[in-house]
Amino acid sequence: MSFDAARVLRASRVRVGPLRASGAPAIFLGIATVILAAGVARTLGTLAPMLPETLRETKGLIETARRDARLLTS
């Protein structure tokens, strides 16, 4: 079995909505996506202990904004 780089480049295509890439840019886009996903997973793993507190604060912020909106429309 041999590796044919030209064939791999021709076969590499990415289509996501209006974004289209083929060849080397498609390969680089795929690699960047994998690296981005790994970074997001690592960040979520680091921030997981703080998530409940963040959700409570977000809930309080939303409730406060709703109260303020009601006062403004009254």
N, CA, C and O of each residue as an XYZ file, in Angstrom:
296
protein
N       0.846     -1.175      0.000
C       0.000      0.000      0.000
C       0.890      1.235      0.000
O       1.807      1.352      0.813
N       0.614      2.146     -0.910
C       1.435      3.357     -1.003
C       0.584      4.586     -0.725
O      -0.638      4.565     -0.868
N       1.245      5.634     -0.334
C       0.585      6.890     -0.003
C       0.704      7.836     -1.185
O       1.813      8.167     -1.604
N      -0.409      8.270     -1.720
C      -0.424      9.183     -2.856
C      -0.957     10.534     -2.381
O      -2.167     10.719     -2.251
N      -0.056     11.468     -2.124
C      -0.438     12.771     -1.575
C      -1.339     13.550     -2.529
O      -2.270     14.222     -2.084
N      -1.079     13.469     -3.818
C      -1.895     14.199     -4.786
C      -3.333     13.703     -4.763
O      -4.269     14.493     -4.886
N      -3.505     12.414     -4.608
C      -4.863     11.847     -4.556
C      -5.595     12.290     -3.285
O      -6.792     12.575     -3.325
N      -4.884     12.347     -2.173
C      -5.481     12.797     -0.917
C      -5.917     14.256     -1.037
O      -6.998     14.622     -0.577
N      -5.075     15.094     -1.655
C      -5.421     16.499     -1.826
C      -6.651     16.667     -2.711
O      -7.509     17.503     -2.429
N      -6.740     15.881     -3.773
C      -7.902     15.976     -4.672
C      -9.179     15.510     -3.978
O     -10.256     16.046     -4.237
N      -9.067     14.531     -3.114
C     -10.242     13.955     -2.463
C     -10.696     14.764     -1.249
O     -11.801     14.550     -0.752
N      -9.879     15.674     -0.770
C     -10.204     16.437      0.439
C     -11.107     17.609      0.090
O     -10.694     18.554     -0.582
N     -12.342     17.533      0.556
C     -13.316     18.609      0.325
C     -14.144     18.814      1.586
O     -14.516     17.859      2.268
N     -14.422     20.077      1.880
C     -15.251     20.433      3.025
C     -16.305     21.416      2.533
O     -15.994     22.405      1.870
N     -17.555     21.123      2.870
C     -18.657     22.039      2.555
C     -19.500     22.215      3.807
O     -20.124     21.266      4.284
N     -19.516     23.430      4.338
C     -20.321     23.753      5.510
C     -21.064     25.037      5.191
O     -20.491     26.125      5.249
N     -22.339     24.912      4.854
C     -23.127     26.086      4.476
C     -22.490     26.764      3.275
O     -22.234     26.116      2.259
N     -22.231     28.064      3.380
C     -21.613     28.770      2.253
C     -20.099     28.561      2.162
O     -19.488     28.937      1.162
N     -19.492     27.973      3.183
C     -18.051     27.751      3.210
C     -17.699     26.493      2.440
O     -18.224     25.415      2.716
N     -16.810     26.638      1.476
C     -16.344     25.486      0.697
C     -14.827     25.547      0.608
O     -14.250     26.599      0.334
N     -14.197     24.422      0.839
C     -12.742     24.338      0.743
C     -12.381     22.991      0.131
O     -13.069     21.995      0.350
N     -11.312     22.970     -0.627
C     -10.846     21.707     -1.192
C      -9.329     21.702     -1.209
O      -8.688     22.751     -1.263
N      -8.775     20.514     -1.161
C      -7.319     20.363     -1.168
C      -6.712     20.667      0.188
O      -7.263     20.319      1.232
N      -5.552     21.330      0.145
C      -4.818     21.638      1.370
C      -5.624     22.505      2.340
O      -5.585     22.242      3.542
N      -6.359     23.536      1.870
C      -7.162     24.320      2.822
C      -8.207     23.470      3.559
O      -8.486     23.717      4.732
N      -8.774     22.488      2.891
C      -9.747     21.613      3.552
C      -9.079     20.777      4.639
O      -9.650     20.566      5.709
N      -7.881     20.310      4.362
C      -7.134     19.529      5.357
C      -6.795     20.412      6.554
O      -6.968     19.998      7.700
N      -6.312     21.632      6.291
C      -5.978     22.556      7.380
C      -7.215     22.934      8.187
O      -7.140     23.067      9.409
N      -8.342     23.109      7.520
C      -9.587     23.423      8.212
C     -10.012     22.271      9.121
O     -10.481     22.501     10.236
N      -9.851     21.050      8.654
C     -10.167     19.883      9.483
C      -9.264     19.785     10.698
O      -9.729     19.492     11.800
N      -7.985     20.028     10.503
C      -7.032     19.983     11.622
C      -7.355     21.088     12.632
O      -7.328     20.854     13.841
N      -7.661     22.290     12.134
C      -7.999     23.406     13.024
C      -9.263     23.104     13.820
O      -9.362     23.480     14.988
N     -10.224     22.436     13.206
C     -11.456     22.075     13.906
C     -11.183     21.104     15.037
O     -11.746     21.240     16.123
N     -10.324     20.123     14.792
C      -9.981     19.150     15.834
C      -9.263     19.850     16.987
O      -9.545     19.572     18.153
N      -8.343     20.751     16.672
C      -7.614     21.478     17.716
C      -8.563     22.376     18.512
O      -8.454     22.467     19.735
N      -9.494     23.039     17.816
C     -10.474     23.881     18.494
C     -11.363     23.063     19.419
O     -11.641     23.483     20.542
N     -11.809     21.905     18.960
C     -12.649     21.041     19.797
C     -11.891     20.574     21.035
O     -12.462     20.506     22.124
N     -10.615     20.255     20.876
C      -9.808     19.842     22.030
C      -9.662     20.989     23.025
O      -9.714     20.766     24.234
N      -9.479     22.206     22.533
C      -9.372     23.362     23.414
C     -10.663     23.634     24.167
O     -10.637     23.945     25.358
N     -11.791     23.518     23.480
C     -13.085     23.723     24.128
C     -13.310     22.658     25.198
O     -13.776     22.967     26.295
N     -12.980     21.412     24.883
C     -13.154     20.336     25.861
C     -12.276     20.567     27.087
O     -12.713     20.351     28.217
N     -11.060     20.999     26.868
C     -10.155     21.260     27.998
C     -10.668     22.425     28.845
O     -10.629     22.369     30.074
N     -11.148     23.477     28.186
C     -11.676     24.634     28.912
C     -12.898     24.255     29.728
O     -13.026     24.659     30.884
N     -13.795     23.481     29.134
C     -14.982     23.044     29.881
C     -14.591     22.167     31.064
O     -15.209     22.247     32.125
N     -13.576     21.335     30.890
C     -13.107     20.512     31.997
C     -12.532     21.345     33.131
O     -12.694     21.005     34.303
N     -11.865     22.426     32.784
C     -11.289     23.311     33.792
C     -12.367     24.118     34.507
O     -12.289     24.341     35.715
N     -13.378     24.556     33.747
C     -14.411     25.421     34.312
C     -15.581     24.653     34.928
O     -16.467     25.267     35.522
N     -15.603     23.350     34.800
C     -16.723     22.549     35.289
C     -17.025     22.770     36.769
O     -18.200     22.848     37.127
N     -16.024     22.875     37.648
C     -16.348     23.104     39.063
C     -17.062     24.432     39.323
O     -17.814     24.547     40.291
N     -16.834     25.432     38.471
C     -17.453     26.739     38.664
C     -18.801     26.860     37.958
O     -19.490     27.865     38.134
N     -19.189     25.878     37.174
C     -20.407     25.968     36.367
C     -21.683     26.177     37.174
O     -22.487     27.025     36.787
N     -21.924     25.456     38.277
C     -23.163     25.695     39.035
C     -23.281     27.133     39.541
O     -24.360     27.722     39.485
N     -22.193     27.691     40.029
C     -22.226     29.074     40.520
C     -22.506     30.042     39.369
O     -23.263     30.999     39.528
N     -21.901     29.793     38.227
C     -22.124     30.648     37.063
C     -23.574     30.597     36.617
O     -24.152     31.626     36.268
N     -24.163     29.419     36.623
C     -25.567     29.292     36.228
C     -26.488     30.017     37.206
O     -27.459     30.651     36.791
N     -26.188     29.928     38.507
C     -26.993     30.657     39.499
C     -26.896     32.168     39.271
O     -27.901     32.876     39.328
N     -25.683     32.652     39.013
C     -25.502     34.081     38.772
C     -26.222     34.517     37.504
O     -26.808     35.598     37.464
N     -26.184     33.690     36.475
C     -26.867     34.006     35.221
C     -28.377     34.053     35.436
O     -29.053     34.932     34.903
N     -28.900     33.124     36.204
C     -30.334     33.100     36.503
C     -30.732     34.379     37.245
O     -31.750     34.993     36.925
N     -29.934     34.772     38.227
C     -30.213     36.006     38.965
C     -30.153     37.235     38.068
O     -30.962     38.150     38.217
N     -29.208     37.264     37.144
C     -29.083     38.387     36.220
C     -30.308     38.475     35.306
O     -30.814     39.567     35.049
N     -30.776     37.345     34.826
C     -31.956     37.322     33.958
C     -33.187     37.784     34.724
O     -33.981     38.568     34.206
N     -33.352     37.305     35.951
C     -34.508     37.721     36.765
C     -34.478     39.219     37.037
O     -35.517     39.878     36.996
N     -33.299     39.761     37.314
C     -33.171     41.191     37.553
C     -33.504     41.982     36.300
O     -34.181     43.007     36.373
N     -33.036     41.519     35.158
C     -33.327     42.209     33.900
C     -34.818     42.182     33.597
O     -35.364     43.164     33.093
N     -35.478     41.080     33.896
C     -36.931     40.999     33.674
C     -37.679     41.982     34.577
O     -38.608     42.660     34.137
N     -37.262     42.050     35.847
C     -37.909     42.989     36.779
C     -37.722     44.418     36.296
O     -38.662     45.213     36.322
N     -36.501     44.750     35.852
C     -36.224     46.102     35.365
C     -37.048     46.401     34.120
O     -37.526     47.523     33.954
N     -37.220     45.429     33.255
C     -38.005     45.639     32.034
C     -39.472     45.872     32.383
O     -40.133     46.699     31.755
N     -39.981     45.155     33.372
C     -41.365     45.357     33.796
C     -41.570     46.748     34.395
O     -42.596     47.388     34.163
N     -40.586     47.209     35.166
C     -40.688     48.542     35.759
C     -40.660     49.617     34.688
O     -41.356     50.626     34.806
N     -39.869     49.418     33.648
C     -39.780     50.402     32.573
C     -41.051     50.477     31.743
O     -41.423     51.554     31.276
N     -41.728     49.336     31.553
C     -42.941     49.329     30.739
C     -44.171     49.756     31.541
O     -45.211     50.053     30.952
N     -44.075     49.793     32.860
C     -45.231     50.171     33.686
C     -45.445     51.657     33.697
O     -46.374     52.142     34.343
